[in-house]
């Protein structure tokens, strides 16, 4: 499944970058997260619960940030499993000045196999979009707090 989008933030790019690098903020903004633990070297262990239609489950995996160019961009990879489902994804995030704020754009690809893919496939795009919107709305509020 391909994902992409853009969000506008009413904060300078340096502040948004700082917010994105704050693990406590990012962990608190990921919908369904129960643990977001630094492993060192921009790698994190993540545990979260996801519901897609009638299928729900808990998943555990890793999230890694690579190729960071402060305060412009980075790549992210995610791998996880649980509830007879495996999830793998990668993508890139870029920040650009936009008038008096910042535009954040992202694109990525996620592969889901197992029960979640079989049962929730038709709903997965809608659920992913909703979760991404929730994440960036939370991040917008946290960045504005400063």
N, CA, C and O atoms as a GROMACS GRO file, in nm:
protein
  584
    1UNK      N    1   0.085  -0.117   0.000
    1UNK     CA    2   0.000   0.000   0.000
    1UNK      C    3   0.091   0.124   0.000
    1UNK      O    4   0.178   0.138   0.085
    2UNK      N    5   0.068   0.211  -0.095
    2UNK     CA    6   0.143   0.336  -0.104
    2UNK      C    7   0.072   0.441  -0.020
    2UNK      O    8  -0.050   0.451  -0.020
    3UNK      N    9   0.151   0.520   0.052
    3UNK     CA   10   0.099   0.630   0.134
    3UNK      C   11   0.175   0.757   0.099
    3UNK      O   12   0.296   0.753   0.077
    4UNK      N   13   0.104   0.869   0.095
    4UNK     CA   14   0.171   0.997   0.074
    4UNK      C   15   0.077   1.107   0.123
    4UNK      O   16  -0.044   1.087   0.135
    5UNK      N   17   0.135   1.222   0.149
    5UNK     CA   18   0.054   1.335   0.193
    5UNK      C   19   0.141   1.452   0.231
    5UNK      O   20   0.264   1.445   0.231
    6UNK      N   21   0.073   1.560   0.265
    6UNK     CA   22   0.142   1.682   0.308
    6UNK      C   23   0.057   1.750   0.415
    6UNK      O   24  -0.066   1.749   0.408
    7UNK      N   25   0.123   1.808   0.512
    7UNK     CA   26   0.057   1.877   0.623
    7UNK      C   27   0.129   2.009   0.646
    7UNK      O   28   0.252   2.016   0.635
    8UNK      N   29   0.053   2.112   0.679
    8UNK     CA   30   0.110   2.244   0.707
    8UNK      C   31   0.112   2.267   0.857
    8UNK      O   32   0.016   2.237   0.928
    9UNK      N   33   0.223   2.322   0.905
    9UNK     CA   34   0.241   2.355   1.046
    9UNK      C   35   0.272   2.502   1.058
    9UNK      O   36   0.350   2.556   0.980
   10UNK      N   37   0.211   2.568   1.154
   10UNK     CA   38   0.234   2.712   1.176
   10UNK      C   39   0.350   2.736   1.272
   10UNK      O   40   0.340   2.818   1.364
   11UNK      N   41   0.459   2.664   1.251
   11UNK     CA   42   0.580   2.681   1.332
   11UNK      C   43   0.700   2.679   1.237
   11UNK      O   44   0.691   2.624   1.128
   12UNK      N   45   0.811   2.739   1.279
   12UNK     CA   46   0.932   2.735   1.196
   12UNK      C   47   0.981   2.591   1.178
   12UNK      O   48   0.955   2.504   1.261
   13UNK      N   49   1.051   2.568   1.069
   13UNK     CA   50   1.100   2.434   1.037
   13UNK      C   51   1.189   2.378   1.149
   13UNK      O   52   1.179   2.259   1.180
   14UNK      N   53   1.275   2.460   1.208
   14UNK     CA   54   1.363   2.412   1.315
   14UNK      C   55   1.283   2.361   1.435
   14UNK      O   56   1.320   2.261   1.496
   15UNK      N   57   1.173   2.428   1.469
   15UNK     CA   58   1.091   2.383   1.582
   15UNK      C   59   1.020   2.252   1.548
   15UNK      O   60   1.013   2.162   1.631
   16UNK      N   61   0.969   2.240   1.426
   16UNK     CA   62   0.903   2.116   1.387
   16UNK      C   63   1.002   2.001   1.387
   16UNK      O   64   0.969   1.890   1.431
   17UNK      N   65   1.123   2.025   1.338
   17UNK     CA   66   1.226   1.921   1.339
   17UNK      C   67   1.254   1.876   1.483
   17UNK      O   68   1.262   1.757   1.511
   18UNK      N   69   1.268   1.972   1.573
   18UNK     CA   70   1.294   1.941   1.714
   18UNK      C   71   1.180   1.857   1.772
   18UNK      O   72   1.204   1.763   1.848
   19UNK      N   73   1.056   1.890   1.736
   19UNK     CA   74   0.941   1.814   1.783
   19UNK      C   75   0.945   1.672   1.729
   19UNK      O   76   0.918   1.577   1.803
   20UNK      N   77   0.979   1.655   1.601
   20UNK     CA   78   0.988   1.522   1.540
   20UNK      C   79   1.099   1.437   1.603
   20UNK      O   80   1.090   1.314   1.601
   21UNK      N   81   1.201   1.500   1.657
   21UNK     CA   82   1.313   1.427   1.717
   21UNK      C   83   1.291   1.399   1.866
   21UNK      O   84   1.373   1.331   1.928
   22UNK      N   85   1.183   1.451   1.923
   22UNK     CA   86   1.153   1.429   2.065
   22UNK      C   87   1.074   1.299   2.079
   22UNK      O   88   0.955   1.294   2.047
   23UNK      N   89   1.140   1.194   2.128
   23UNK     CA   90   1.076   1.062   2.134
   23UNK      C   91   0.952   1.060   2.222
   23UNK      O   92   0.858   0.985   2.195
   24UNK      N   93   0.950   1.140   2.327
   24UNK     CA   94   0.832   1.140   2.414
   24UNK      C   95   0.712   1.199   2.341
   24UNK      O   96   0.599   1.154   2.360
   25UNK      N   97   0.735   1.301   2.258
   25UNK     CA   98   0.626   1.361   2.180
   25UNK      C   99   0.578   1.264   2.073
   25UNK      O  100   0.458   1.238   2.061
   26UNK      N  101   0.671   1.210   1.996
   26UNK     CA  102   0.633   1.118   1.888
   26UNK      C  103   0.560   0.997   1.945
   26UNK      O  104   0.456   0.956   1.892
   27UNK      N  105   0.612   0.940   2.052
   27UNK     CA  106   0.547   0.825   2.115
   27UNK      C  107   0.406   0.855   2.163
   27UNK      O  108   0.317   0.771   2.154
   28UNK      N  109   0.387   0.976   2.215
   28UNK     CA  110   0.254   1.012   2.266
   28UNK      C  111   0.154   1.042   2.153
   28UNK      O  112   0.034   1.041   2.176
   29UNK      N  113   0.203   1.067   2.033
   29UNK     CA  114   0.115   1.102   1.921
   29UNK      C  115   0.077   0.983   1.832
   29UNK      O  116  -0.017   0.993   1.754
   30UNK      N  117   0.148   0.872   1.843
   30UNK     CA  118   0.116   0.756   1.760
   30UNK      C  119  -0.011   0.691   1.814
   30UNK      O  120  -0.013   0.646   1.929
   31UNK      N  121  -0.119   0.685   1.733
   31UNK     CA  122  -0.244   0.625   1.781
   31UNK      C  123  -0.224   0.478   1.821
   31UNK      O  124  -0.165   0.400   1.747
   32UNK      N  125  -0.275   0.444   1.937
   32UNK     CA  126  -0.272   0.305   1.984
   32UNK      C  127  -0.141   0.261   2.047
   32UNK      O  128  -0.129   0.144   2.085
   33UNK      N  129  -0.044   0.350   2.060
   33UNK     CA  130   0.086   0.310   2.112
   33UNK      C  131   0.079   0.285   2.262
   33UNK      O  132   0.018   0.362   2.336
   34UNK      N  133   0.143   0.176   2.306
   34UNK     CA  134   0.152   0.150   2.449
   34UNK      C  135   0.297   0.156   2.496
   34UNK      O  136   0.322   0.169   2.616
   35UNK      N  137   0.393   0.149   2.404
   35UNK     CA  138   0.535   0.163   2.439
   35UNK      C  139   0.611   0.215   2.318
   35UNK      O  140   0.589   0.172   2.205
   36UNK      N  141   0.701   0.309   2.345
   36UNK     CA  142   0.790   0.366   2.243
   36UNK      C  143   0.923   0.386   2.314
   36UNK      O  144   0.947   0.489   2.376
   37UNK      N  145   1.010   0.286   2.303
   37UNK     CA  146   1.131   0.280   2.384
   37UNK      C  147   1.256   0.298   2.298
   37UNK      O  148   1.278   0.220   2.205
   38UNK      N  149   1.338   0.398   2.328
   38UNK     CA  150   1.463   0.415   2.252
   38UNK      C  151   1.556   0.294   2.271
   38UNK      O  152   1.575   0.247   2.383
   39UNK      N  153   1.613   0.246   2.160
   39UNK     CA  154   1.710   0.137   2.164
   39UNK      C  155   1.851   0.187   2.138
   39UNK      O  156   1.947   0.110   2.148
   40UNK      N  157   1.864   0.316   2.105
   40UNK     CA  158   1.993   0.374   2.072
   40UNK      C  159   2.010   0.385   1.922
   40UNK      O  160   1.954   0.306   1.846
   41UNK      N  161   2.087   0.484   1.881
   41UNK     CA  162   2.116   0.499   1.739
   41UNK      C  163   1.994   0.525   1.652
   41UNK      O  164   1.986   0.473   1.541
   42UNK      N  165   1.900   0.604   1.701
   42UNK     CA  166   1.777   0.637   1.626
   42UNK      C  167   1.694   0.514   1.592
   42UNK      O  168   1.627   0.510   1.489
   43UNK      N  169   1.698   0.414   1.680
   43UNK     CA  170   1.612   0.295   1.668
   43UNK      C  171   1.525   0.288   1.792
   43UNK      O  172   1.568   0.323   1.902
   44UNK      N  173   1.401   0.243   1.772
   44UNK     CA  174   1.303   0.240   1.881
   44UNK      C  175   1.224   0.111   1.875
   44UNK      O  176   1.193   0.059   1.768
   45UNK      N  177   1.192   0.060   1.994
   45UNK     CA  178   1.098  -0.053   2.002
   45UNK      C  179   0.961   0.008   2.022
   45UNK      O  180   0.943   0.102   2.100
   46UNK      N  181   0.864  -0.046   1.950
   46UNK     CA  182   0.730   0.010   1.956
   46UNK      C  183   0.629  -0.103   1.977
   46UNK      O  184   0.641  -0.211   1.918
   47UNK      N  185   0.531  -0.075   2.061
   47UNK     CA  186   0.419  -0.166   2.083
   47UNK      C  187   0.291  -0.086   2.065
   47UNK      O  188   0.277   0.023   2.122
   48UNK      N  189   0.198  -0.139   1.986
   48UNK     CA  190   0.072  -0.068   1.967
   48UNK      C  191  -0.041  -0.164   1.935
   48UNK      O  192  -0.019  -0.278   1.896
   49UNK      N  193  -0.161  -0.113   1.953
   49UNK     CA  194  -0.282  -0.187   1.921
   49UNK      C  195  -0.347  -0.121   1.800
   49UNK      O  196  -0.354   0.002   1.791
   50UNK      N  197  -0.394  -0.204   1.708
   50UNK     CA  198  -0.455  -0.154   1.586
   50UNK      C  199  -0.587  -0.227   1.565
   50UNK      O  200  -0.600  -0.346   1.593
   51UNK      N  201  -0.684  -0.153   1.516
   51UNK     CA  202  -0.814  -0.212   1.481
   51UNK      C  203  -0.848  -0.171   1.337
   51UNK      O  204  -0.851  -0.053   1.305
   52UNK      N  205  -0.873  -0.270   1.253
   52UNK     CA  206  -0.916  -0.248   1.116
   52UNK      C  207  -1.043  -0.330   1.096
   52UNK      O  208  -1.037  -0.453   1.086
   53UNK      N  209  -1.156  -0.263   1.092
   53UNK     CA  210  -1.283  -0.336   1.081
   53UNK      C  211  -1.303  -0.424   1.202
   53UNK      O  212  -1.298  -0.377   1.316
   54UNK      N  213  -1.327  -0.552   1.178
   54UNK     CA  214  -1.351  -0.647   1.287
   54UNK      C  215  -1.222  -0.707   1.342
   54UNK      O  216  -1.225  -0.782   1.440
   55UNK      N  217  -1.110  -0.675   1.280
   55UNK     CA  218  -0.982  -0.732   1.321
   55UNK      C  219  -0.908  -0.633   1.409
   55UNK      O  220  -0.890  -0.516   1.373
   56UNK      N  221  -0.866  -0.680   1.525
   56UNK     CA  222  -0.783  -0.597   1.611
   56UNK      C  223  -0.673  -0.683   1.669
   56UNK      O  224  -0.686  -0.805   1.680
   57UNK      N  225  -0.566  -0.619   1.707
   57UNK     CA  226  -0.456  -0.694   1.764
   57UNK      C  227  -0.349  -0.603   1.817
   57UNK      O  228  -0.349  -0.482   1.793
   58UNK      N  229  -0.258  -0.664   1.890
   58UNK     CA  230  -0.142  -0.592   1.944
   58UNK      C  231  -0.021  -0.632   1.861
   58UNK      O  232  -0.005  -0.747   1.823
   59UNK      N  233   0.063  -0.533   1.835
   59UNK     CA  234   0.179  -0.554   1.750
   59UNK      C  235   0.302  -0.498   1.818
   59UNK      O  236   0.296  -0.399   1.890
   60UNK      N  237   0.415  -0.564   1.793
   60UNK     CA  238   0.541  -0.524   1.852
   60UNK      C  239   0.645  -0.523   1.741
   60UNK      O  240   0.649  -0.613   1.657
   61UNK      N  241   0.730  -0.421   1.740
   61UNK     CA  242   0.831  -0.414   1.637
   61UNK      C  243   0.931  -0.305   1.661
   61UNK      O  244   0.947  -0.257   1.773
   62UNK      N  245   1.000  -0.266   1.553
   62UNK     CA  246   1.102  -0.163   1.562
   62UNK      C  247   1.075  -0.055   1.458
   62UNK      O  248   1.017  -0.079   1.352
   63UNK      N  249   1.118   0.064   1.493
   63UNK     CA  250   1.111   0.180   1.405
   63UNK      C  251   1.252   0.238   1.403
   63UNK      O  252   1.312   0.258   1.508
   64UNK      N  253   1.304   0.264   1.284
   64UNK     CA  254   1.439   0.320   1.272
   64UNK      C  255   1.436   0.444   1.184
   64UNK      O  256   1.369   0.446   1.080
   65UNK      N  257   1.510   0.546   1.225
   65UNK     CA  258   1.526   0.668   1.146
   65UNK      C  259   1.667   0.668   1.089
   65UNK      O  260   1.765   0.650   1.162
   66UNK      N  261   1.676   0.688   0.957
   66UNK     CA  262   1.806   0.687   0.890
   66UNK      C  263   1.815   0.806   0.795
   66UNK      O  264   1.716   0.874   0.769
   67UNK      N  265   1.933   0.830   0.747
   67UNK     CA  266   1.958   0.934   0.647
   67UNK      C  267   1.903   1.071   0.689
   67UNK      O  268   1.852   1.146   0.605
   68UNK      N  269   1.914   1.103   0.816
   68UNK     CA  270   1.863   1.231   0.866
   68UNK      C  271   1.951   1.347   0.818
   68UNK      O  272   2.073   1.343   0.830
   69UNK      N  273   1.885   1.448   0.764
   69UNK     CA  274   1.951   1.572   0.723
   69UNK      C  275   1.878   1.684   0.795
   69UNK      O  276   1.773   1.731   0.750
   70UNK      N  277   1.934   1.727   0.908
   70UNK     CA  278   1.868   1.828   0.992
   70UNK      C  279   1.869   1.964   0.926
   70UNK      O  280   1.973   2.001   0.871
   71UNK      N  281   1.765   2.041   0.926
   71UNK     CA  282   1.625   2.013   0.961
   71UNK      C  283   1.539   1.990   0.837
   71UNK      O  284   1.433   2.051   0.823
   72UNK      N  285   1.583   1.902   0.747
   72UNK     CA  286   1.517   1.889   0.618
   72UNK      C  287   1.445   1.757   0.594
   72UNK      O  288   1.332   1.758   0.545
   73UNK      N  289   1.506   1.644   0.629
   73UNK     CA  290   1.446   1.518   0.587
   73UNK      C  291   1.503   1.400   0.665
   73UNK      O  292   1.608   1.410   0.728
   74UNK      N  293   1.432   1.288   0.658
   74UNK     CA  294   1.485   1.160   0.703
   74UNK      C  295   1.403   1.047   0.643
   74UNK      O  296   1.293   1.068   0.591
   75UNK      N  297   1.460   0.928   0.652
   75UNK     CA  298   1.391   0.806   0.609
   75UNK      C  299   1.354   0.728   0.735
   75UNK      O  300   1.420   0.738   0.839
   76UNK      N  301   1.248   0.649   0.724
   76UNK     CA  302   1.203   0.570   0.837
   76UNK      C  303   1.168   0.430   0.787
   76UNK      O  304   1.109   0.414   0.680
   77UNK      N  305   1.206   0.330   0.866
   77UNK     CA  306   1.164   0.193   0.837
   77UNK      C  307   1.095   0.138   0.960
   77UNK      O  308   1.133   0.167   1.074
   78UNK      N  309   0.993   0.057   0.936
   78UNK     CA  310   0.914  -0.003   1.043
   78UNK      C  311   0.899  -0.151   1.012
   78UNK      O  312   0.869  -0.189   0.899
   79UNK      N  313   0.920  -0.234   1.113
   79UNK     CA  314   0.896  -0.378   1.102
   79UNK      C  315   0.827  -0.423   1.229
   79UNK      O  316   0.865  -0.381   1.338
   80UNK      N  317   0.727  -0.506   1.215
   80UNK     CA  318   0.658  -0.554   1.332
   80UNK      C  319   0.574  -0.676   1.303
   80UNK      O  320   0.550  -0.712   1.188
   81UNK      N  321   0.528  -0.739   1.410
   81UNK     CA  322   0.442  -0.855   1.395
   81UNK      C  323   0.357  -0.870   1.520
   81UNK      O  324   0.382  -0.811   1.624
   82UNK      N  325   0.255  -0.953   1.504
   82UNK     CA  326   0.164  -0.983   1.613
   82UNK      C  327   0.030  -1.024   1.556
   82UNK      O  328   0.000  -0.993   1.441
   83UNK      N  329  -0.050  -1.093   1.634
   83UNK     CA  330  -0.183  -1.134   1.594
   83UNK      C  331  -0.182  -1.198   1.455
   83UNK      O  332  -0.266  -1.168   1.370
   84UNK      N  333  -0.084  -1.287   1.432
   84UNK     CA  334  -0.070  -1.359   1.305
   84UNK      C  335  -0.064  -1.265   1.184
   84UNK      O  336  -0.118  -1.294   1.078
   85UNK      N  337   0.004  -1.152   1.204
   85UNK     CA  338   0.019  -1.051   1.099
   85UNK      C  339   0.161  -0.996   1.105
   85UNK      O  340   0.218  -0.981   1.212
   86UNK      N  341   0.218  -0.967   0.986
   86UNK     CA  342   0.347  -0.901   0.979
   86UNK      C  343   0.331  -0.771   0.902
   86UNK      O  344   0.258  -0.764   0.803
   87UNK      N  345   0.403  -0.668   0.948
   87UNK     CA  346   0.397  -0.537   0.887
   87UNK      C  347   0.540  -0.491   0.859
   87UNK      O  348   0.627  -0.499   0.946
   88UNK      N  349   0.565  -0.443   0.737
   88UNK     CA  350   0.694  -0.386   0.699
   88UNK      C  351   0.666  -0.260   0.619
   88UNK      O  352   0.578  -0.257   0.534
   89UNK      N  353   0.742  -0.157   0.648
   89UNK     CA  354   0.721  -0.033   0.574
   89UNK      C  355   0.844   0.054   0.575
   89UNK      O  356   0.931   0.042   0.661
   90UNK      N  357   0.850   0.141   0.477
   90UNK     CA  358   0.957   0.240   0.472
   90UNK      C  359   0.904   0.364   0.404
   90UNK      O  360   0.808   0.358   0.326
   91UNK      N  361   0.965   0.475   0.434
   91UNK     CA  362   0.921   0.599   0.372
   91UNK      C  363   1.015   0.713   0.403
   91UNK      O  364   1.112   0.698   0.477
   92UNK      N  365   0.984   0.826   0.344
   92UNK     CA  366   1.066   0.945   0.365
   92UNK      C  367   0.977   1.062   0.406
   92UNK      O  368   0.859   1.069   0.370
   93UNK      N  369   1.036   1.151   0.480
   93UNK     CA  370   0.967   1.268   0.530
   93UNK      C  371   1.055   1.389   0.497
   93UNK      O  372   1.176   1.385   0.516
   94UNK      N  373   0.992   1.497   0.448
   94UNK     CA  374   1.068   1.617   0.412
   94UNK      C  375   0.999   1.740   0.468
   94UNK      O  376   0.876   1.748   0.470
   95UNK      N  377   1.078   1.836   0.515
   95UNK     CA  378   1.027   1.963   0.567
   95UNK      C  379   1.074   2.076   0.475
   95UNK      O  380   1.189   2.080   0.432
   96UNK      N  381   0.981   2.168   0.448
   96UNK     CA  382   1.015   2.284   0.364
   96UNK      C  383   0.950   2.409   0.422
   96UNK      O  384   0.838   2.404   0.473
   97UNK      N  385   1.022   2.521   0.416
   97UNK     CA  386   0.965   2.647   0.460
   97UNK      C  387   0.844   2.681   0.375
   97UNK      O  388   0.844   2.661   0.253
   98UNK      N  389   0.739   2.733   0.441
   98UNK     CA  390   0.614   2.767   0.372
   98UNK      C  391   0.561   2.894   0.435
   98UNK      O  392   0.501   2.890   0.543
   99UNK      N  393   0.581   3.008   0.369
   99UNK     CA  394   0.543   3.138   0.424
   99UNK      C  395   0.601   3.152   0.564
   99UNK      O  396   0.723   3.154   0.580
  100UNK      N  397   0.516   3.160   0.665
  100UNK     CA  398   0.566   3.174   0.802
  100UNK      C  399   0.562   3.042   0.878
  100UNK      O  400   0.576   3.041   1.000
  101UNK      N  401   0.542   2.932   0.808
  101UNK     CA  402   0.535   2.802   0.871
  101UNK      C  403   0.620   2.700   0.796
  101UNK      O  404   0.719   2.734   0.732
  102UNK      N  405   0.577   2.575   0.806
  102UNK     CA  406   0.652   2.465   0.748
  102UNK      C  407   0.554   2.367   0.684
  102UNK      O  408   0.448   2.339   0.739
  103UNK      N  409   0.591   2.316   0.568
  103UNK     CA  410   0.515   2.208   0.508
  103UNK      C  411   0.591   2.078   0.527
  103UNK      O  412   0.710   2.070   0.495
  104UNK      N  413   0.524   1.978   0.579
  104UNK     CA  414   0.579   1.845   0.596
  104UNK      C  415   0.515   1.757   0.490
  104UNK      O  416   0.393   1.748   0.482
  105UNK      N  417   0.597   1.692   0.410
  105UNK     CA  418   0.544   1.597   0.311
  105UNK      C  419   0.608   1.461   0.337
  105UNK      O  420   0.721   1.451   0.385
  106UNK      N  421   0.532   1.357   0.305
  106UNK     CA  422   0.584   1.222   0.325
  106UNK      C  423   0.535   1.132   0.213
  106UNK      O  424   0.433   1.158   0.148
  107UNK      N  425   0.609   1.026   0.192
  107UNK     CA  426   0.566   0.919   0.102
  107UNK      C  427   0.629   0.790   0.151
  107UNK      O  428   0.740   0.789   0.205
  108UNK      N  429   0.558   0.682   0.130
  108UNK     CA  430   0.609   0.555   0.176
  108UNK      C  431   0.530   0.439   0.120
  108UNK      O  432   0.434   0.456   0.045
  109UNK      N  433   0.574   0.322   0.160
  109UNK     CA  434   0.512   0.198   0.115
  109UNK      C  435   0.505   0.104   0.234
  109UNK      O  436   0.603   0.088   0.307
  110UNK      N  437   0.390   0.043   0.254
  110UNK     CA  438   0.370  -0.050   0.365
  110UNK      C  439   0.318  -0.183   0.310
  110UNK      O  440   0.228  -0.185   0.226
  111UNK      N  441   0.376  -0.293   0.357
  111UNK     CA  442   0.329  -0.426   0.322
  111UNK      C  443   0.275  -0.492   0.447
  111UNK      O  444   0.342  -0.497   0.550
  112UNK      N  445   0.153  -0.543   0.439
  112UNK     CA  446   0.089  -0.612   0.550
  112UNK      C  447   0.053  -0.751   0.502
  112UNK      O  448  -0.008  -0.766   0.396
  113UNK      N  449   0.092  -0.854   0.579
  113UNK     CA  450   0.057  -0.991   0.544
  113UNK      C  451  -0.011  -1.057   0.664
  113UNK      O  452   0.002  -1.012   0.777
  114UNK      N  453  -0.083  -1.162   0.638
  114UNK     CA  454  -0.149  -1.237   0.745
  114UNK      C  455  -0.295  -1.200   0.761
  114UNK      O  456  -0.359  -1.153   0.667
  115UNK      N  457  -0.346  -1.221   0.882
  115UNK     CA  458  -0.488  -1.203   0.912
  115UNK      C  459  -0.534  -1.060   0.882
  115UNK      O  460  -0.638  -1.042   0.819
  116UNK      N  461  -0.460  -0.962   0.925
  116UNK     CA  462  -0.500  -0.823   0.903
  116UNK      C  463  -0.514  -0.793   0.754
  116UNK      O  464  -0.607  -0.724   0.713
  117UNK      N  465  -0.423  -0.844   0.673
  117UNK     CA  466  -0.428  -0.819   0.528
  117UNK      C  467  -0.548  -0.889   0.465
  117UNK      O  468  -0.615  -0.832   0.380
  118UNK      N  469  -0.576  -1.011   0.506
  118UNK     CA  470  -0.687  -1.087   0.446
  118UNK      C  471  -0.823  -1.030   0.484
  118UNK      O  472  -0.910  -1.013   0.398
  119UNK      N  473  -0.842  -1.000   0.611
  119UNK     CA  474  -0.974  -0.958   0.659
  119UNK      C  475  -0.996  -0.808   0.641
  119UNK      O  476  -1.107  -0.765   0.609
  120UNK      N  477  -0.892  -0.728   0.662
  120UNK     CA  478  -0.912  -0.583   0.663
  120UNK      C  479  -0.864  -0.509   0.540
  120UNK      O  480  -0.856  -0.387   0.542
  121UNK      N  481  -0.832  -0.582   0.432
  121UNK     CA  482  -0.770  -0.520   0.316
  121UNK      C  483  -0.850  -0.404   0.259
  121UNK      O  484  -0.792  -0.301   0.225
  122UNK      N  485  -0.981  -0.417   0.247
  122UNK     CA  486  -1.061  -0.310   0.187
  122UNK      C  487  -1.064  -0.184   0.274
  122UNK      O  488  -1.082  -0.074   0.222
  123UNK      N  489  -1.048  -0.200   0.405
  123UNK     CA  490  -1.055  -0.087   0.496
  123UNK      C  491  -0.919  -0.027   0.529
  123UNK      O  492  -0.911   0.083   0.585
  124UNK      N  493  -0.812  -0.097   0.496
  124UNK     CA  494  -0.679  -0.057   0.541
  124UNK      C  495  -0.640   0.084   0.497
  124UNK      O  496  -0.583   0.158   0.577
  125UNK      N  497  -0.667   0.123   0.374
  125UNK     CA  498  -0.631   0.256   0.326
  125UNK      C  499  -0.702   0.365   0.404
  125UNK      O  500  -0.641   0.466   0.441
  126UNK      N  501  -0.832   0.345   0.431
  126UNK     CA  502  -0.910   0.443   0.507
  126UNK      C  503  -0.860   0.454   0.650
  126UNK      O  504  -0.848   0.564   0.703
  127UNK      N  505  -0.832   0.339   0.712
  127UNK     CA  506  -0.783   0.339   0.850
  127UNK      C  507  -0.644   0.403   0.857
  127UNK      O  508  -0.616   0.480   0.948
  128UNK      N  509  -0.558   0.370   0.761
  128UNK     CA  510  -0.423   0.428   0.760
  128UNK      C  511  -0.430   0.580   0.749
  128UNK      O  512  -0.360   0.651   0.821
  129UNK      N  513  -0.514   0.631   0.659
  129UNK     CA  514  -0.529   0.776   0.642
  129UNK      C  515  -0.578   0.841   0.771
  129UNK      O  516  -0.529   0.947   0.810
  130UNK      N  517  -0.675   0.778   0.836
  130UNK     CA  518  -0.728   0.831   0.961
  130UNK      C  519  -0.620   0.835   1.070
  130UNK      O  520  -0.609   0.933   1.143
  131UNK      N  521  -0.541   0.728   1.082
  131UNK     CA  522  -0.435   0.722   1.183
  131UNK      C  523  -0.326   0.825   1.155
  131UNK      O  524  -0.273   0.888   1.247
  132UNK      N  525  -0.291   0.842   1.028
  132UNK     CA  526  -0.189   0.941   0.990
  132UNK      C  527  -0.239   1.082   1.023
  132UNK      O  528  -0.164   1.163   1.078
  133UNK      N  529  -0.365   1.110   0.991
  133UNK     CA  530  -0.422   1.241   1.026
  133UNK      C  531  -0.418   1.265   1.176
  133UNK      O  532  -0.383   1.374   1.220
  134UNK      N  533  -0.455   1.164   1.254
  134UNK     CA  534  -0.452   1.178   1.400
  134UNK      C  535  -0.311   1.205   1.450
  134UNK      O  536  -0.291   1.290   1.538
  135UNK      N  537  -0.212   1.134   1.396
  135UNK     CA  538  -0.074   1.154   1.435
  135UNK      C  539  -0.029   1.297   1.408
  135UNK      O  540   0.026   1.363   1.496
  136UNK      N  541  -0.052   1.346   1.285
  136UNK     CA  542  -0.005   1.479   1.250
  136UNK      C  543  -0.085   1.590   1.318
  136UNK      O  544  -0.030   1.696   1.344
  137UNK      N  545  -0.212   1.568   1.348
  137UNK     CA  546  -0.289   1.666   1.427
  137UNK      C  547  -0.230   1.679   1.567
  137UNK      O  548  -0.215   1.789   1.619
  138UNK      N  549  -0.196   1.565   1.628
  138UNK     CA  550  -0.133   1.567   1.760
  138UNK      C  551   0.003   1.635   1.752
  138UNK      O  552   0.036   1.718   1.837
  139UNK      N  553   0.082   1.600   1.651
  139UNK     CA  554   0.214   1.660   1.635
  139UNK      C  555   0.203   1.811   1.615
  139UNK      O  556   0.285   1.887   1.667
  140UNK      N  557   0.104   1.854   1.541
  140UNK     CA  558   0.081   1.998   1.517
  140UNK      C  559   0.058   2.069   1.650
  140UNK      O  560   0.116   2.175   1.676
  141UNK      N  561  -0.027   2.010   1.735
  141UNK     CA  562  -0.057   2.070   1.865
  141UNK      C  563   0.067   2.074   1.954
  141UNK      O  564   0.091   2.174   2.021
  142UNK      N  565   0.146   1.966   1.955
  142UNK     CA  566   0.267   1.962   2.039
  142UNK      C  567   0.372   2.061   1.989
  142UNK      O  568   0.439   2.125   2.070
  143UNK      N  569   0.387   2.074   1.857
  143UNK     CA  570   0.484   2.169   1.802
  143UNK      C  571   0.444   2.312   1.836
  143UNK      O  572   0.531   2.396   1.863
  144UNK      N  573   0.314   2.342   1.835
  144UNK     CA  574   0.267   2.477   1.866
  144UNK      C  575   0.292   2.513   2.013
  144UNK      O  576   0.310   2.630   2.046
  145UNK      N  577   0.291   2.411   2.100
  145UNK     CA  578   0.319   2.434   2.242
  145UNK      C  579   0.463   2.478   2.264
  145UNK      O  580   0.495   2.548   2.359
  146UNK      N  581   0.549   2.434   2.173
  146UNK     CA  582   0.688   2.478   2.178
  146UNK      C  583   0.775   2.396   2.261
  146UNK      O  584   0.894   2.424   2.273
   0.00000   0.00000   0.00000
